[in-house]
Each structure stands twice: as C-alpha cells, then as structure tokens.
C-alpha cells in the first residue's frame, strides 16, 4: 500500500509542471530511470493554457495574484507574457 501511495504522489507531482528532475529530487532517486517509471502511470492530456499580456504593472500584479506564471518577454509587442493552466 505504501508503494502505491508513493506512485500516486509522484504522478501527481509530475502532473503539476512535468518537471521530472524536481520529482527525482523529491523522491530522492539517484537514477532518473527510476523516477521515469512514474510518468507512465497516467495518460496526460495536452496542456491548455490561458495566455495574457499585461500592459501595466497593475495588470501584471492581478495576473500574479490569480496564479499566472511568467513565461517570457515579447520583444515584438514590448510586454511580458504570462500563462495559467485552464
């Protein structure tokens, strides 16, 4: 039963941001191959995001408070890009 809980926890952690190295550190695995086992436990749907480009610092603060994450700066539009999973 304990092993099943570990598999579930690792799968859920991986689903958050698909950062396999973070999960490896979390589980304390020395070999990435051991951690990769957990990524095959569930079928992930393609990720869908809501994208926003704030024009003012107030808009940017509102996005951060709503859980959006900074992605990059758009040189063409001269604004940052934020995203949040749907």
Secondary structure, 3 states (H helix, E strand, C coil): CHHHHHHHHHHHHHHHHCCHHHHHHHHCCCCHHHHHHHHHCCCCCCCCEEEECCCCHHHHHHHHHCCCEEEEEECCCCEEEEEEEC
